[in-house]
Amino acid sequence: MAVTQQQTIELLLESYSMELETVMNYLANSVNLDGVRAEEIKKSLAADVLGEIAHAQQLAGRIKQIGGHIAGSKVLGLAMGKQI
């Protein structure tokens, strides 16, 4: 059975969301980690954030290209200034 355009968009949106979640986790851990080896890990995570953002941008571009839409923070339920 062939995958529909909508199914493809949904799968790409899931991947996009996973990339954004990774960015949030890497960013948080690059700031919050403590311990003996924390600085080395924090630097590595901070460096990886840009790569993950690039992946999200690629996915977003493809989603738009095939007729999908990328939601902003309001639609996703994220609120500035509130802990998420």
C-alpha positions in Angstrom: 0.0 0.0 0.0 1.4 3.4 -1.0 2.0 6.1 1.6 -0.2 9.1 1.1 1.1 12.7 1.1 -0.6 13.3 4.4 1.0 10.3 6.0 4.4 11.5 4.8 3.7 14.9 6.2 2.7 13.4 9.6 5.8 11.2 9.7 8.0 14.2 8.8 6.2 16.3 11.5 7.0 13.6 14.1 10.6 13.7 13.1 10.6 17.5 13.2 9.2 17.4 16.7 11.8 14.9 17.8 14.6 17.1 16.5 13.1 20.1 18.5 12.9 17.9 21.6 16.5 16.9 21.2 17.5 20.6 20.8 15.7 21.5 24.0 17.3 18.6 25.9 20.8 19.3 24.6 20.4 22.9 25.5 19.1 22.3 29.0 21.8 19.7 29.7 24.5 21.9 28.3 23.6 24.4 31.0 22.4 22.3 33.9 24.8 19.4 34.2 27.1 19.3 37.2 29.8 16.9 38.2 33.3 15.7 37.5 33.0 15.4 33.7 30.2 17.9 33.3 32.2 20.6 31.5 33.3 18.2 28.7 29.8 16.9 28.2 28.3 20.4 28.4 30.6 21.6 25.6 29.8 18.6 23.4 26.1 19.0 23.8 26.3 22.8 23.2 28.2 22.1 20.0 25.6 19.5 18.8 22.7 21.9 19.2 23.4 23.7 15.9 23.5 20.4 14.0 20.1 19.4 15.5 18.6 22.8 14.5 19.9 22.2 11.0 18.1 18.9 10.9 14.9 20.5 12.1 15.3 23.2 9.4 15.7 20.5 6.7 12.6 18.7 7.8 10.6 21.9 8.1 11.6 22.8 4.5 10.6 19.4 3.2 7.3 19.5 5.1 6.5 22.9 3.6 7.6 21.8 0.1 5.1 18.9 0.1 2.2 21.0 1.4 2.5 20.8 5.2 2.6 23.5 7.7 5.1 24.2 10.6 3.3 25.3 13.7 4.7 28.0 16.0 5.0 27.9 19.8 1.4 29.0 20.4 0.0 26.0 18.5 2.5 23.7 20.2 1.4 24.9 23.6 4.7 26.4 24.6 4.6 29.7 26.5 7.4 32.2 26.9 8.4 32.8 30.5 6.6 29.7 31.8 8.4 26.5 32.7 7.7 23.7 30.3 
